[in-house]
Amino acid sequence: MHTESNAVVEIANPTDAAGVYLWDIGTDTVFSDSAAAEAFGFAADVAKGGMPISMYLERMHPDDLPRVAEAIRDAIVSGGPYQEEYRVCHPDGAVIEVLAVGSCFKNQDGEPFQYAGLLFPKEVSPGAETSIRQLCLMAYELAQKDGKVEVAEKLVEILVSLGRQQFEERIPAAACRH
């Protein structure tokens, strides 16, 4: 089974931007090529060797996860095609949009066996709000580094007002006052 999964991952991408993934449902392991790994912010060698699907789901934007999980479940149950757009949250705070298409394959007994597909990062030009958030986060990190506690606290307030949730993992809990 493991070698079959790796063989599928070795297929060359139809374009440089598209990523290939294969989920071995029985072992709950997702194998992906370097483009799919990059879209989720994973090291290519680790993703190619297989990772639990939960690691991919943890990177999905929390607002998109319920819809995407339901669409995956529906594709597995029905055997029909899957197509969803969603956001992926990288550990560095970057958020990218992707389009995923796939299909579930069933074994001779009609049981879900493997799920394979393609992942296309969407070209999204960052808006002004994203740029402000990124600059504020960089300014916060500089203020922390330079010991400017009051400035860092003000930047936390600004980031919170912008609705930035992902920055909290890079900021000490004591600095966050909600």
C-alpha positions as CSV (number, residue, x, y, z in Angstrom):
1,M,0.0,0.0,0.0
2,H,2.7,2.5,1.0
3,T,4.6,2.0,-2.3
4,E,1.4,2.5,-4.3
5,S,0.8,5.8,-2.6
6,N,4.3,7.0,-3.2
7,A,4.1,6.0,-6.9
8,V,1.1,8.3,-7.4
9,V,2.9,11.2,-5.7
10,E,5.9,10.8,-8.0
11,I,3.7,11.8,-11.0
12,A,4.9,15.1,-12.4
13,N,2.7,18.1,-11.9
14,P,0.7,19.3,-14.9
15,T,1.8,22.8,-14.1
16,D,4.3,24.2,-11.7
17,A,1.6,25.6,-9.4
18,A,-0.6,22.5,-9.1
19,G,0.0,20.1,-6.3
20,V,-0.9,16.4,-6.2
21,Y,-2.2,14.6,-3.1
22,L,-3.3,11.1,-2.2
23,W,-5.1,10.2,1.0
24,D,-4.8,6.5,2.0
25,I,-8.0,6.3,4.0
26,G,-7.2,3.0,5.7
27,T,-4.0,4.4,7.3
28,D,-5.3,8.0,7.5
29,T,-2.1,9.1,5.7
30,V,-1.9,11.9,3.1
31,F,1.0,11.8,0.7
32,S,1.7,14.9,-1.3
33,D,4.2,16.4,-3.7
34,S,6.3,19.4,-3.1
35,A,3.7,21.9,-4.5
36,A,0.9,20.6,-2.3
37,A,3.3,20.6,0.7
38,E,4.3,24.2,0.0
39,A,0.6,25.3,-0.2
40,F,0.2,24.0,3.3
41,G,3.5,25.2,4.6
42,F,5.0,21.7,5.1
43,A,8.5,20.4,4.3
44,A,8.3,18.6,0.9
45,D,10.2,15.5,2.1
46,V,8.0,15.1,5.1
47,A,4.8,15.5,3.1
48,K,6.0,13.1,0.4
49,G,6.6,10.5,3.1
50,G,3.1,10.8,4.4
51,M,1.4,12.7,7.2
52,P,-1.9,12.2,9.1
53,I,-4.8,14.1,7.5
54,S,-5.3,15.9,10.8
55,M,-2.1,17.9,10.2
56,Y,-3.6,19.3,7.0
57,L,-7.0,20.0,8.6
58,E,-5.2,21.9,11.3
59,R,-3.9,24.3,8.7
60,M,-7.3,25.0,7.2
61,H,-8.8,28.4,8.1
62,P,-11.2,27.7,11.0
63,D,-14.1,29.4,9.2
64,D,-13.6,27.1,6.2
65,L,-12.9,23.8,8.0
66,P,-16.6,22.7,8.7
67,R,-17.7,23.3,5.1
68,V,-14.6,21.5,3.7
69,A,-14.9,18.6,6.1
70,E,-18.5,18.1,5.1
71,A,-17.7,18.3,1.4
72,I,-14.9,15.6,1.9
73,R,-17.3,13.4,3.8
74,D,-20.0,13.8,1.1
75,A,-17.5,12.8,-1.6
76,I,-16.4,9.8,0.3
77,V,-20.0,8.6,1.0
78,S,-21.3,9.4,-2.5
79,G,-18.2,8.6,-4.5
80,G,-18.7,11.8,-6.4
81,P,-16.2,14.4,-7.3
82,Y,-15.0,17.0,-4.8
83,Q,-14.3,20.7,-5.5
84,E,-13.8,23.3,-2.7
85,E,-12.0,26.6,-2.3
86,Y,-10.6,27.4,1.1
87,R,-7.9,29.2,3.0
88,V,-4.7,27.7,4.4
89,C,-3.1,29.3,7.5
90,H,0.7,29.0,7.6
91,P,2.6,29.0,10.9
92,D,4.2,32.3,9.9
93,G,0.8,34.0,9.7
94,A,0.5,33.9,5.9
95,V,-2.9,32.9,4.6
96,I,-3.3,31.5,1.1
97,E,-6.4,30.5,-0.9
98,V,-6.5,27.2,-2.7
99,L,-8.8,25.3,-5.0
100,A,-8.9,21.6,-4.3
101,V,-10.4,19.0,-6.6
102,G,-10.5,15.3,-6.0
103,S,-12.4,12.0,-5.9
104,C,-12.7,9.0,-3.6
105,F,-11.9,5.6,-4.9
106,K,-13.6,2.5,-3.4
107,N,-12.3,-1.0,-3.2
108,Q,-14.0,-4.1,-4.6
109,D,-16.3,-4.3,-1.6
110,G,-17.5,-0.7,-2.1
111,E,-15.5,0.6,0.8
112,P,-13.7,4.0,0.6
113,F,-10.1,3.1,-0.1
114,Q,-8.1,6.2,-1.4
115,Y,-8.9,9.8,-2.1
116,A,-6.8,11.6,-4.7
117,G,-6.7,15.0,-6.2
118,L,-5.1,18.2,-7.2
119,L,-4.5,21.4,-5.3
120,F,-4.3,24.8,-7.1
121,P,-3.1,27.9,-5.2
122,K,-5.2,30.8,-6.2
123,E,-3.5,34.0,-7.2
124,V,-4.6,36.6,-4.7
125,S,-3.2,40.0,-4.5
126,P,-3.0,41.1,-0.9
127,G,-5.4,43.9,0.1
128,A,-4.5,47.0,2.1
129,E,-5.7,45.4,5.3
130,T,-3.4,42.4,4.8
131,S,-0.4,44.7,4.3
132,I,-1.3,46.7,7.4
133,R,-1.5,43.5,9.4
134,Q,1.8,42.3,8.2
135,L,3.6,45.6,8.8
136,C,2.1,45.8,12.3
137,L,3.2,42.3,13.1
138,M,6.7,43.1,11.9
139,A,6.7,46.3,13.9
140,Y,5.5,44.3,17.0
141,E,8.4,41.9,16.6
142,L,10.9,44.8,16.3
143,A,9.4,46.5,19.4
144,Q,9.7,43.3,21.4
145,K,13.3,42.8,20.2
146,D,14.2,46.4,21.1
147,G,12.5,46.2,24.5
148,K,9.8,48.8,23.6
149,V,7.1,47.2,25.8
150,E,4.5,50.1,25.5
151,V,4.9,50.2,21.7
152,A,4.5,46.4,21.5
153,E,1.3,46.6,23.7
154,K,-0.2,49.3,21.4
155,L,0.6,47.1,18.3
156,V,-1.2,44.2,20.0
157,E,-4.3,46.4,20.4
158,I,-4.1,47.4,16.7
159,L,-3.7,43.8,15.5
160,V,-6.6,42.7,17.6
161,S,-8.7,45.5,16.2
162,L,-7.8,44.3,12.7
163,G,-9.2,40.9,13.6
164,R,-5.9,39.0,13.2
165,Q,-6.2,35.7,15.1
166,Q,-3.1,33.9,13.8
167,F,-0.6,36.5,15.2
168,E,-1.4,35.4,18.8
169,E,0.8,32.3,18.5
170,R,3.8,34.5,17.9
171,I,3.0,36.9,20.8
172,P,3.4,35.9,24.4
173,A,0.1,35.3,26.1
174,A,0.8,38.0,28.7
175,A,0.9,40.6,25.9
176,C,-2.6,39.8,24.7
177,R,-5.3,41.6,26.6
178,H,-8.7,40.9,25.1
